[in-house]
Amino acid sequence: MTEARYAAVIRHVGIARTVLDRFEALARGPSRTDALGDALGRIGTQSYDRDAARQLRIGEATQIFPEVWINLDATAAALRALGEPCSALEGIRAGEEPHPQAIRLGSDELNLQSAHAARAAIAAVEAATPAVDWAAIARADAAFADDAYRQLGGRSRKAVGIIGVVLMLVVLGCFVAIKILGNS
């Protein structure tokens, strides 16, 4: 019953949290894919442009970040419609620009200050809605993600990747051995 009453709040907080998690991952910097691209670029097997990858991360962050505050604004509206207090969320929101941007003006730095404010706003909503079991929702979301990962073969992909690396090293070893024996 509680979840039905707070369905809009739960939905908007969930979206804001998910988008914010992705934004923070982009802000942390290069992913493993970037590191792999660097390594492949060094051995000459693939062209890789670190600056282009950085610009792609900034571009994605720029596109998704407004959704965080759009959903937090919708959360505040849903709380007001329920007659629930949301003064902490509104206070945090008042300290932000009307349309917060992912990038600080005049630079290409990601706006982590606004991201931290959004994280605080989510915590404020959770504190203002003790009737919602946010921990249970987080556990259910994590279980859903883990189940999806298993169904997609997450474990088997890792094994295939390891086998692929081992096979690549064997082939490389054979190639080196042939080159050495061929030069003798």
ROTI-645304 format. One line per field, with one value per residue: residue number from 1; x, y, z of N, C-alpha, C in turn. Coordinates in Angstrom, 3 decimals, padded with zeros to 6 digits. Layout:
<recs>
resi: c(NUM	...) .
nxx: c(X	...) .
nyy: c(Y	...) .
nzz: c(Z	...) .
caxx: c(X	...) .
cayy: c(Y	...) .
cazz: c(Z	...) .
cxx: c(X	...) .
cyy: c(Y	...) .
czz: c(Z	...) .
</recs>
This chain:
<recs>
resi: c(1	2	3	4	5	6	7	8	9	10	11	12	13	14	15	16	17	18	19	20	21	22	23	24	25	26	27	28	29	30	31	32	33	34	35	36	37	38	39	40	41	42	43	44	45	46	47	48	49	50	51	52	53	54	55	56	57	58	59	60	61	62	63	64	65	66	67	68	69	70	71	72	73	74	75	76	77	78	79	80	81	82	83	84	85	86	87	88	89	90	91	92	93	94	95	96	97	98	99	100	101	102	103	104	105	106	107	108	109	110	111	112	113	114	115	116	117	118	119	120	121	122	123	124	125	126	127	128	129	130	131	132	133	134	135	136	137	138	139	140	141	142	143	144	145	146	147	148	149	150	151	152	153	154	155	156	157	158	159	160	161	162	163	164	165	166	167	168	169	170	171	172	173	174	175	176	177	178	179	180	181	182	183	184) .
nxx: c(000.815	001.906	003.928	002.411	001.157	003.329	004.380	005.050	007.003	008.951	009.569	010.607	012.777	014.277	014.954	016.405	018.539	019.739	020.549	022.257	024.190	025.357	026.325	028.239	029.972	030.932	032.227	034.301	036.220	038.394	037.307	037.563	037.520	038.684	041.302	042.017	041.888	044.013	046.162	046.026	046.470	049.116	050.468	050.051	047.869	045.418	043.814	043.532	042.004	042.461	041.527	039.246	037.665	037.315	035.861	033.544	032.610	032.117	030.170	028.093	027.575	026.682	024.303	022.748	022.675	020.783	018.442	018.601	017.943	015.475	013.951	014.194	012.854	010.319	009.900	009.658	007.279	005.532	005.663	004.574	001.992	001.087	000.929	003.112	006.065	008.630	010.646	013.409	014.447	013.543	014.986	017.626	017.401	016.880	019.355	020.542	021.065	018.372	018.271	020.319	023.550	025.663	028.248	030.691	030.405	032.347	034.383	035.586	035.000	033.312	030.290	030.537	029.778	027.036	026.173	026.795	025.022	022.636	022.798	022.615	020.030	018.537	019.030	017.733	015.062	014.669	014.955	012.760	010.669	009.878	008.086	008.556	010.410	013.393	015.817	015.017	014.042	016.423	017.810	016.158	016.415	019.155	019.206	017.640	019.275	021.539	020.415	019.681	022.227	023.321	021.577	022.220	024.588	026.902	028.954	029.875	030.852	033.107	034.721	035.042	036.438	038.853	039.782	040.094	042.200	044.260	044.476	045.271	047.775	049.100	049.079	050.591	052.977	053.676	054.046	056.250	058.123	058.342	059.413	061.890	063.052	063.046	064.929	067.249) .
nyy: c(-001.195	001.245	001.565	001.933	004.370	006.068	005.758	007.458	009.096	007.188	006.209	008.533	009.216	006.914	007.039	009.454	008.734	006.627	007.890	009.775	008.092	007.127	009.527	010.190	008.046	008.645	010.998	010.081	009.355	007.818	004.698	001.092	000.363	002.584	002.346	-000.081	000.688	002.540	000.791	-000.903	001.010	001.672	-000.655	-000.626	-001.812	-000.717	002.337	004.903	007.485	009.331	011.858	012.123	010.111	011.188	013.472	012.242	011.140	013.515	014.592	012.693	013.005	015.651	015.389	013.696	014.735	016.896	015.419	014.408	016.521	017.233	014.991	015.098	017.483	016.658	014.768	016.403	017.706	015.524	014.804	017.113	016.921	014.753	015.852	015.743	016.634	018.482	020.248	020.133	019.060	021.080	023.224	022.491	022.425	025.094	026.223	025.630	026.236	027.275	025.608	023.321	022.551	020.036	020.714	022.947	026.406	027.965	026.124	022.715	021.089	018.709	019.258	018.692	019.700	020.291	017.710	016.542	017.988	017.030	014.374	014.774	015.789	013.556	011.951	013.545	013.312	010.609	010.604	012.140	010.529	008.222	006.117	004.696	001.924	002.304	000.910	-001.721	-001.394	-000.729	-003.141	-004.869	-003.748	-004.194	-006.995	-007.516	-006.434	-008.080	-010.563	-010.108	-009.737	-012.285	-013.786	-012.771	-013.941	-013.164	-014.352	-016.352	-014.809	-013.638	-015.887	-016.667	-014.445	-014.700	-017.142	-016.366	-014.477	-016.144	-017.879	-015.988	-015.285	-017.758	-018.064	-015.791	-016.492	-018.747	-017.491	-015.835	-017.827	-019.104	-016.994	-016.695	-019.229	-019.267	-017.346	-018.521) .
nzz: c(000.000	000.821	-001.090	-003.400	-002.908	-002.882	-005.403	-007.620	-006.460	-005.774	-008.339	-009.667	-008.007	-008.322	-011.065	-011.083	-009.374	-010.830	-013.216	-012.107	-010.976	-013.343	-014.409	-012.451	-012.813	-015.351	-014.710	-013.153	-014.920	-017.376	-018.658	-018.409	-021.025	-022.268	-021.273	-022.437	-025.103	-025.145	-024.658	-026.912	-028.867	-028.303	-029.043	-031.669	-032.962	-033.193	-033.886	-031.569	-029.835	-027.143	-026.382	-027.938	-026.816	-024.289	-024.902	-025.804	-023.396	-021.979	-023.637	-023.354	-020.614	-020.593	-021.977	-020.334	-017.713	-017.068	-016.668	-014.105	-012.321	-013.383	-012.719	-009.953	-009.452	-010.271	-008.311	-006.044	-006.727	-006.713	-004.011	-002.852	-003.879	-002.464	-000.029	001.556	003.419	001.836	002.217	002.688	000.311	-001.428	-000.405	-001.000	-003.766	-004.279	-004.075	-006.439	-009.975	-012.168	-014.404	-014.163	-015.420	-016.914	-017.346	-016.154	-016.624	-019.125	-019.151	-019.524	-017.466	-015.471	-013.686	-010.689	-008.233	-008.428	-008.840	-006.366	-004.799	-005.857	-005.019	-002.275	-002.214	-002.949	-000.716	001.156	000.345	000.836	003.616	004.291	003.722	005.513	005.449	003.190	002.266	001.534	001.554	001.055	-001.520	-002.842	-002.484	-003.961	-006.508	-006.936	-006.884	-009.120	-011.147	-010.860	-011.514	-014.173	-015.264	-014.884	-016.494	-018.947	-019.313	-017.921	-016.349	-018.093	-020.182	-019.058	-018.683	-021.362	-022.265	-020.817	-021.818	-024.468	-024.243	-023.349	-025.556	-027.474	-026.462	-026.744	-029.544	-030.209	-028.976	-030.518	-032.989	-032.415	-031.810	-034.315	-035.806	-034.506	-034.892	-037.623	-038.248	-037.480) .
caxx: c(000.000	002.788	004.613	001.460	000.953	004.558	004.911	005.688	008.223	009.920	009.983	011.452	014.041	015.027	015.523	017.445	019.692	020.386	021.230	023.346	025.245	026.053	027.062	029.418	030.906	031.570	033.109	035.497	037.244	038.475	036.829	038.476	037.570	039.682	042.615	042.278	042.191	045.380	047.100	046.018	047.111	050.565	051.082	049.831	046.821	044.173	043.938	042.718	042.172	042.014	040.764	037.927	036.919	036.970	034.787	032.335	032.130	031.563	028.931	027.052	027.256	025.916	022.957	021.956	022.630	019.536	017.414	018.687	017.163	014.088	013.288	014.094	011.753	009.084	009.770	009.120	005.874	004.782	005.566	003.601	000.660	000.728	000.887	004.299	007.069	009.794	011.385	014.852	014.690	013.366	016.116	018.796	017.105	016.969	020.764	020.992	020.560	017.085	018.546	021.725	024.244	026.679	029.568	030.858	030.508	033.691	035.396	035.044	034.947	031.973	029.737	030.410	029.096	025.609	025.953	026.781	023.758	021.587	022.914	022.057	018.581	017.990	019.068	016.695	013.777	014.595	014.735	011.426	009.649	010.216	007.144	009.096	011.585	014.369	016.825	014.426	014.003	017.797	018.124	015.402	017.057	020.433	018.896	017.181	020.451	022.361	019.715	019.818	023.620	023.490	020.838	022.957	025.809	028.032	030.061	030.448	031.624	034.418	035.488	035.394	037.488	040.108	040.220	040.561	043.517	045.209	044.699	046.043	049.164	049.649	049.336	051.708	054.168	054.017	054.558	057.607	058.975	058.594	060.330	063.220	063.566	063.220	066.138	068.437) .
cayy: c(000.000	002.405	001.750	002.469	005.790	006.797	005.225	008.517	009.503	006.095	006.178	009.680	009.094	005.838	007.554	010.437	008.014	005.870	008.847	010.360	007.068	007.125	010.789	010.076	007.114	009.418	011.988	009.406	009.346	006.737	003.376	000.025	000.402	003.584	001.783	-001.075	001.432	003.050	-000.326	-001.318	002.073	001.599	-001.752	-000.362	-002.626	000.044	003.768	005.284	008.895	009.539	013.096	011.852	009.343	012.138	014.307	011.424	011.084	014.834	014.713	011.898	013.651	016.850	014.996	013.021	015.397	017.610	014.471	014.245	017.570	017.139	013.976	015.572	018.455	015.864	014.166	017.446	017.911	014.351	014.917	018.178	016.394	013.842	016.617	015.363	017.707	018.347	021.494	019.884	018.955	022.401	024.053	022.117	022.826	026.557	026.578	025.253	027.025	026.752	024.518	022.941	021.956	019.046	021.302	024.287	027.408	028.442	025.062	021.405	020.314	018.286	020.001	017.764	020.370	020.072	016.270	016.311	018.545	016.088	013.208	015.225	015.924	012.198	011.553	014.323	012.698	009.343	010.929	012.726	009.506	007.014	005.045	003.939	001.129	002.563	-000.172	-002.873	-001.054	-000.851	-004.580	-005.430	-003.267	-004.904	-008.388	-007.493	-006.222	-009.298	-011.597	-009.772	-009.992	-013.741	-014.249	-012.362	-014.731	-012.384	-015.223	-017.041	-013.835	-013.489	-017.098	-016.587	-013.433	-015.272	-018.133	-015.612	-013.912	-017.263	-018.296	-014.951	-015.420	-018.965	-017.751	-014.852	-017.286	-019.551	-016.566	-015.455	-019.015	-019.290	-015.927	-016.997	-020.412	-018.921	-016.531	-019.313) .
cazz: c(000.000	000.898	-002.367	-004.373	-002.600	-003.200	-006.667	-008.419	-005.753	-005.935	-009.747	-010.003	-007.270	-008.972	-012.312	-010.735	-008.822	-011.900	-014.104	-011.321	-010.913	-014.638	-014.501	-011.584	-013.473	-016.424	-014.083	-012.626	-015.945	-018.362	-018.294	-018.815	-022.479	-022.613	-020.978	-023.473	-026.326	-025.006	-024.806	-028.309	-029.628	-028.097	-029.797	-033.087	-033.566	-033.344	-033.660	-030.408	-029.524	-025.757	-026.311	-028.509	-025.819	-023.228	-025.428	-025.814	-022.011	-021.662	-024.405	-022.705	-019.339	-020.914	-022.383	-019.305	-016.408	-016.755	-016.227	-012.652	-011.659	-013.864	-011.910	-008.567	-009.445	-010.332	-006.983	-005.165	-007.099	-006.239	-002.557	-002.558	-004.205	-001.377	001.213	002.330	003.473	000.946	002.373	002.563	-001.131	-002.021	000.025	-001.817	-005.143	-004.348	-004.224	-007.781	-011.092	-012.634	-015.347	-013.934	-016.554	-016.564	-017.530	-015.583	-017.686	-019.452	-019.067	-019.886	-016.232	-015.107	-012.566	-009.568	-007.134	-008.624	-008.649	-004.913	-004.318	-006.253	-004.130	-000.994	-002.397	-002.902	000.696	001.843	000.011	001.568	005.033	004.436	003.441	006.277	005.147	002.061	002.640	000.480	001.568	000.367	-002.946	-003.333	-002.563	-005.083	-007.736	-007.085	-007.235	-010.512	-012.001	-010.806	-012.265	-015.598	-015.634	-014.989	-017.657	-020.143	-019.394	-017.406	-015.939	-019.238	-020.952	-018.420	-019.009	-022.778	-022.357	-020.312	-022.805	-025.630	-023.947	-023.318	-026.950	-028.142	-026.011	-027.362	-030.950	-030.230	-028.645	-031.700	-033.995	-031.993	-031.963	-035.745	-036.227	-033.975	-035.571	-039.031	-038.363	-037.099) .
cxx: c(000.860	003.454	003.682	001.256	002.149	005.162	005.637	006.988	009.307	010.459	010.955	012.788	014.905	015.693	016.657	018.700	020.461	021.170	022.423	024.501	026.052	026.882	028.343	030.441	031.641	032.566	034.378	036.591	037.241	037.979	037.868	038.594	038.608	041.088	042.987	042.629	043.589	046.396	047.164	046.681	048.629	051.196	050.748	048.734	045.541	044.461	043.015	043.037	041.582	041.164	039.359	037.069	036.465	035.820	033.470	031.745	031.479	030.237	027.793	026.609	026.381	024.473	022.128	021.755	021.344	018.426	017.436	017.768	015.720	013.331	013.208	013.012	010.402	008.834	009.162	007.637	005.017	004.618	004.550	002.175	000.164	000.584	002.051	005.290	008.209	010.660	012.893	015.241	014.575	014.491	017.374	018.594	017.246	018.408	021.340	020.431	019.215	017.243	020.008	022.318	025.313	028.074	029.605	031.054	031.952	034.772	034.790	035.054	033.506	031.558	029.482	029.691	027.584	025.271	025.909	025.484	022.598	021.610	022.334	020.536	017.904	017.952	017.986	015.303	013.608	014.322	013.316	010.306	009.980	009.265	007.625	010.353	012.615	015.439	016.288	014.351	015.398	018.186	017.412	016.010	018.364	020.196	018.445	018.365	021.339	021.732	019.845	021.228	023.855	022.785	021.524	024.285	027.031	029.212	030.700	031.253	033.017	035.299	035.928	036.512	038.831	040.656	040.753	041.942	044.570	045.506	045.530	047.512	049.829	050.000	050.526	053.016	054.611	054.619	055.996	058.559	059.307	059.574	061.762	063.833	063.833	064.509	067.394	069.064) .
cyy: c(001.261	002.658	002.322	003.963	006.624	006.387	006.289	008.970	008.460	006.063	007.314	009.646	008.006	006.293	008.535	009.738	007.278	006.796	009.469	009.368	007.046	008.397	010.707	009.103	007.821	010.410	011.354	009.272	008.108	005.409	002.340	-000.014	001.417	003.042	000.739	-000.377	002.019	001.950	-000.781	-000.271	002.028	000.469	-001.674	-001.184	-001.854	001.517	004.134	006.713	009.158	010.808	012.902	011.076	010.258	013.035	013.539	011.317	012.410	015.031	013.922	012.546	014.878	016.501	014.450	013.832	016.161	016.684	014.254	015.255	017.611	016.136	014.366	016.641	017.727	015.166	015.174	017.684	016.745	014.387	015.983	017.684	015.435	014.567	016.278	016.523	017.428	019.597	021.287	019.793	020.330	023.353	023.766	022.603	024.334	027.021	026.254	026.210	026.458	025.561	024.102	022.214	020.985	019.641	022.671	025.274	027.845	027.386	023.777	020.483	019.931	018.962	019.054	018.392	020.152	018.595	015.935	016.848	017.609	014.851	013.560	015.355	014.552	011.710	012.287	013.737	011.395	009.591	011.450	011.717	008.213	005.853	004.168	003.213	001.226	001.476	-001.398	-002.622	-001.197	-002.317	-005.231	-005.004	-004.007	-006.356	-008.482	-007.349	-007.463	-010.419	-011.352	-010.060	-011.489	-014.270	-013.877	-013.101	-013.990	-013.244	-015.893	-016.084	-013.649	-014.694	-017.069	-015.562	-013.969	-016.292	-017.433	-015.024	-015.011	-017.726	-017.274	-015.043	-016.656	-018.701	-016.804	-015.576	-018.128	-018.666	-016.161	-016.624	-019.255	-018.255	-016.240	-018.182	-020.147	-018.104	-017.325	-020.002) .
czz: c(000.000	-000.444	-003.423	-004.157	-003.055	-004.546	-007.489	-007.779	-005.963	-007.363	-010.068	-009.257	-007.912	-010.260	-012.009	-010.233	-009.925	-012.829	-013.376	-011.171	-012.213	-014.795	-013.673	-012.167	-014.605	-015.842	-013.540	-013.666	-016.805	-017.802	-018.697	-020.327	-022.941	-022.386	-022.024	-024.781	-026.296	-025.259	-026.258	-029.187	-029.500	-028.885	-031.283	-033.732	-033.818	-033.099	-032.503	-030.041	-028.143	-025.655	-026.876	-027.508	-024.676	-023.671	-025.504	-024.406	-021.619	-022.398	-023.779	-021.396	-019.567	-021.274	-021.233	-018.031	-016.121	-016.262	-014.719	-011.978	-012.149	-013.006	-010.444	-008.434	-009.475	-008.990	-006.015	-005.456	-006.595	-004.719	-002.153	-002.809	-003.121	-000.044	002.138	002.341	002.488	001.041	002.248	001.087	-001.782	-001.626	-000.769	-003.244	-005.303	-004.529	-005.592	-008.823	-011.536	-013.584	-015.196	-015.143	-016.066	-016.581	-016.873	-016.730	-017.883	-019.329	-019.598	-018.669	-015.931	-013.806	-011.388	-008.380	-007.236	-008.450	-007.160	-004.305	-004.670	-005.357	-002.751	-001.079	-002.348	-001.455	001.494	001.575	000.789	003.051	005.272	004.207	004.179	006.014	003.991	002.531	001.511	000.416	000.843	-001.140	-003.550	-003.470	-003.755	-006.416	-007.998	-007.483	-008.688	-011.471	-012.019	-011.623	-013.769	-016.083	-015.817	-016.231	-018.961	-020.271	-018.912	-017.018	-017.135	-020.111	-020.373	-018.750	-020.463	-022.979	-021.906	-021.303	-024.043	-025.421	-023.945	-024.732	-027.713	-027.753	-026.611	-028.815	-031.073	-029.931	-029.821	-032.786	-033.677	-032.176	-033.429	-036.252	-035.760	-034.686	-037.044	-039.253	-038.042	-038.256) .
</recs>
